[in-house]
Amino acid sequence: MNSKTRSAFWNLSGVRARAIACVTLFSLLFIALLVTGSRIGEEDLLVSLDNTFQAPGLGHLFGTDWVGRDMLLRTIKGMSISMQVGLISTVLSAVIAVFLGVMAPVFGGAADHLAAWLIDFVMSVPHTILIILISLACGGGLRGVITGVVCTHWTSLTRVIRAEVLQLKSAEYIHIAGKLGRGRWYIATRHMLPAILPQLAVGAVLLFPHAILHEASITFLGFGLPAHEPAIGVILSESMKYLTVGKWWLALFPGISLVLVTVMVEAIGKNLEKLVSPHAAHL
């Protein structure tokens, strides 16, 4: 092994080591935030009219709101709710993407044309508008938000998986499996599905930030989660009433938290891609 080869090997090992460390660290932070938020109950968010509108300080790091509730606890609880919505929506979207992305190209013909048409149709409509319409049609609330996000966020991942499966169809071992009498369902589940698992994992992780941002945006507009839920969208919507009178912390810290969680999950996806894709590790 010459010096250039050794240098490239160690550089690649360093990239993968950093990627593993980043994925591990951010995943632990994600789990810690999710678990901590889930353990915060209504008794921790009680009204305290003696502590209304306290600025950030040692007693309340994120300050308090107009009824004296601690904004740090509300922010953590709100992020936990948004993350739960994002996780459920991501899993359901990934299931749809796998089914359409694998089955449509394998069966071909009308099934593949229908899947391609559905992808183009959904992607041609602005996501926010479509989520609002679907959410309202489903009665709003948690079920409406999840349904709206799921129905609009499967398309990009489906397109990636479908492209991978179309390439796999020309592989020699797929042709051999067909000549040996294996059915399309067997080929799809035993040969196609394992081959696209890396793309599925990365795509699902990168789908999560879009899901929580859209959930927060439509909740902020009043079409998402109900007002009694301490979701980030609800907190930001309520804080707009008090920004003009100088209560900046009501929106600043929840907004920064939403951005940080989004960036953190996107970093997990990007580094996960480096681990499963040799080409991405050199970028």
N, C-alpha and C positions, 0 to 999 in steps of 0.2 A: 504494500500500500504506500503510494508516494505521498509527499507532503501536502499536495493540494487535496487529495482524497481524504487524508486524515483531518485536514482543516475543515473540509465540508462536512465530514461525519460529526465532528465535535460541535460545529455550528448548529447542525440539525438536531443533535442531542440537546444542546442548550435551548433551542426553540421549543422542543417538546417538553423539556423539564419546566420551563417557564409557563408553558400552556397548561400543564398538569397542575402546577401550583396555583395559577390564576383560577382555573375551573374549581379546584378544591376549596380555595378561600372564599370565592364568591358564592359557591353553592352552600357553604356552611353559613355565611351571612344571610343568604336567602331563607334557608330553613329556620335560622334563629329568629329572623323577623316574622316569619309566618307563624311560628309556634308562639312567640311572645305576644303577638297581636291576638291570636286565638284565645289566650289565657286572660286577656283583659275583658272583664265583664261589666255589666251596667253599674254595679256598685262602685267601680273605679272611676266612673264618669258622671258622678252625681253633681247636681247643681249646687254651687256655693256662691250665693249672692254677695258675700263679704269679700270675694276675691275676683270680682269682675274686672276685665281689661287690665290685668297686670302685665307689664312689659317683661320680656325674657330676663331671667335672673337666676340666682342660685336656687331659689325655692321652686321656680317653674322655668325650666330651661327654654321651653318654647313659648312661655307666657300662658295666659289664660284667655278664654273667650268672653262673650257678653253675658254669660250666666256663670262664670267662674270655673268652668271645666278646664282641666289641664290639657294644653294643646299638644304636649309630647305624647301623652297617652292616646289622645284622639287621633293624632297623626299615625302612630303605630297601628292602632286598631283599624283605621281607614285603609292603610296600605295592606294590612292583612286581608281585609275584605276584597279589595281590588285584586290582590294576588290570587285569592281563591277563585274569583270570577275568571281571571286570566288563565289559571291552570285548567279549570273545567272546560273553558272555551277552546283552549289549545289542544287538549286531549281529544275532544269531540271533532274539532276541525281536522286533526291528524288522521282520525279514523276515516272520515269522509275522503280525505286526500289519498289515503292508501287504497281504499276501495275503488275509487274512480281512476286514480292514476295507474293502478296495476291492472284492474280487470278490463277497463275500456280498451287499452292497446292490445291486450292478450286476445280478447274476443274479436277485436277489430270491427270493420264494417260500420253498421249503423250505431253500435254502442260507442265506438271511438268518436264518430262524428258528433253524436249527442253530447258526449263529455266535453269535447272541444268547444261546442256551441255554448254550453252552460258556463264554461270558464270565461269565454269572451263576453257573454251577456252580463254576468255578475260583475266582472271587472270594468265594464263600461259605465256602471252606475256609481256615483260617489258613495264611498262606504258609509260616511256619517249619515247621509240622507236615508240610505237603505236600512241601516241599523235602527234609526228612529222609526221608520215605517213598520218594520218587522216587530220592533219592541211594542209599539202601540197596538198592532194587530194581535199580539199575544197577551195583551192586558197589562203590559209594563212590569215593573218590579224586577226581581232577580231573574225569574224565568224568561221574561221578555228580553232583558239585556243579553243573557247568555245565548238565547236563540238568535238574536240579531247578530251578535258577534260571530257565532258559529257559521251562520248562513252566508257571511261575507268574507271570512278569513281562510277558507279552505282552498281558494283558487290558486294562489301563488305556489303553495306547496304541491298541489295537484299537478300543476304545469311542470314543475321540476321533476317529480316522480314519473310523470308520463313520458317526459323526454328520455329519462334514464331507461325506462322499460322499452321504449321504441328502439334504443340502441342495443339493449340486451336481446331483443328478438332476432337480431342478425348474428348473434353469437353461435359458434359451432355446437356447443354443448346443448343449446336450446333446440337446434335442429335435430340433434341426435336423440334427445328425449322425445321429440315428436315422432320420429321414425320408429322408436321403440314402443310406440303405442300409448305413451303417456297423454292423458287428457289435458285440456287447457287449464282446468282448475288445479290439477296437480302441478303443472308447470308454473302457474302463477304463485301458488303457495309454497312450493318446495324449492323453486329456483329463482323466481323473480323477487319475491318478498325478502329473502335473506340478503340479496345483493343490494337492495336499496335502503337497508336499515341505517347505514351511516348518513345518507342524505336525509332520511326521515328524521333522525335524531337532531341533526343540526338545524334543519328547517323548522322543526317544532319549537326548538328553543328560541330561534329568531322570530318566530311567530308570536311568542308570548308578549314582548314589549308592545307590539301593535294592538294586541287584544286589550291590555290594561289601559293604554292611552285612549283607545276608542271608548272603552267603558267609562273612563273618567270624563271624557269630553261630552258624551251624551247625558251623563248624570249631571254634569255642570249645567247643561242647557235645560235640565228639568225633565228629560225623557227617559231617565235611567232608573237607578235605585231610589226608593222612597226617601223622603227627607229625614225620617227618624233613624236611618242607617248612617253611622259615622264614616261613610265612604269618602275617599279623597275628593271626588267630584262634588259631593254634598258640602264638604268643608270649604272648598274653594268657592262654591256658589254662595254660601252664606257669608263668607269673608268679604265679598264684593261690596256689601252694604256699609262696611266700616272702614274701607281703605281711604275714603275721602276725609275721614276725621283722624287719620294718622295711626290706625291700628294695623300697621304693616305686617306684623308677625303672624297675623291670622292667615295670610295667604303665602307669605314667603317660605316658611318652613315646610308646610304640606306640599307646596309646589316643587321645592328643591328635593324633597324626599321622593316624589313621583319621578322626577328626572333621574335621580341617582339610581333608583331601582331599575328603571328602564335601561340606563347605560350599563349597569352591573350585569343584567341578564343578557344584553347584547354582547358584552365582553365574554360571557360564558359561551355563547354561541360561536363567536369568532375563534376563540381558542379551542373549542371542541372541534371546529372545522380543521384546525391545524393538526389535531391528533388523528383524525380519520382520513384526511386527504394529504398525501405526500406532496402534491403540487402546492397546496396552500401553505405548507410549512416553510417553503422557500420564499414566500412573498414577504 
